[in-house]
Amino acid sequence: MLVGFNRSAALRFSFLMYIPVSLGTMVFSVGDVVGNEAFSGQIILLLVAFIGAIIATYFALIWFIDIMKSGNLKYFAFYCFIVGAAVFFFL
């Protein structure tokens, strides 16, 4: 936004910058998963988890984009505080 993007363009640009990182992580992780000896016995569970993660990510992105478009970040800040506190507490 410092270079003149409006809020919507900055949000779209940041998500587009994330796509190569996400895909690269997935590509490099496939070898670890397939190379695991327990992979063949759990392929159905892994596929169900993968599909569930895609669905959850889709709805989380829709929710986050709506929050960013409205400009009301206090709910997102509250969410980040709760998740951060939980991670700090459980680790």
N, C-alpha and C positions, 0 to 999 in steps of 0.2 A: 504494500500500500504506500510505502515511502516513494516509490517510483511513479506513482500516479494511477495505479489500478484502483478501480472501485472494489467494494467488498465482494461482490459476486465473482468478478474476474480473478481476484486474489485467491478466493476459495477454490475456484476451478483450477487455477494454476498450481496451487499447493497439492491438490489431489492428483493432478497429472504428473507432478514430480514424484509422487509416492509410488505410482504404478511400476516403474522399472525396479525400484528397490524391493517391492513386494514380490514381483515375478522372479527377480534374481535370487531372493531368499528361498523361494519355493523351489527353483531349479536346483540350487545347491543342496537343499534338504532332501530331495527325492532320493539321492544316492544313499544317504544315511538310513532312510526308512526302508528302501528296497533291500539294502545289504543286511538288514537285521534278520536274524534267523526266525523270529516270531512273526515276521511279516506275512508269510503264506497262510498262517492260521487265523490271522485277524484282518484280512483284507476287507471283509464286509463291514466290520466295526470301524475301520479306518475310513472307508468310503462314506458311511453314515455320519461320522464325525466331521469329515470334510464338507459334506453338503450342509450339515447343521451350522458349521462355521461360516459358510458362504451366506446362508440365510440370515444369521445373526449379524454379520457384518453389513449386509445390505440395509437392514432396518436401522442399525446403529448409524450408518452414514446418512440415511434419510433424516433421522432425528437430529444429528449434528448439523447437517446443512440447514435445516429449518431454524435451529438455534442461531447459527451464524448469520443467516439472512435477516432474522428479526433483530439482531444486534444485542440480544439479551443474554449475556454470557454468565449471569450469576448462577443459573442452574447448572451450567457446565462446570463452573468453578466449584460449586458445592459437590458435584459428582467427583471431580478430580481430588478434592480434599478427602472425601470418604474413601475412595479407592486407595489413595496414597497412605492414609492412616491405616487402612486394613493391611496393606502390603508391609508397612513398617511394623505393625503389631505382630503379624504372623511370621515375619522373617526374623 
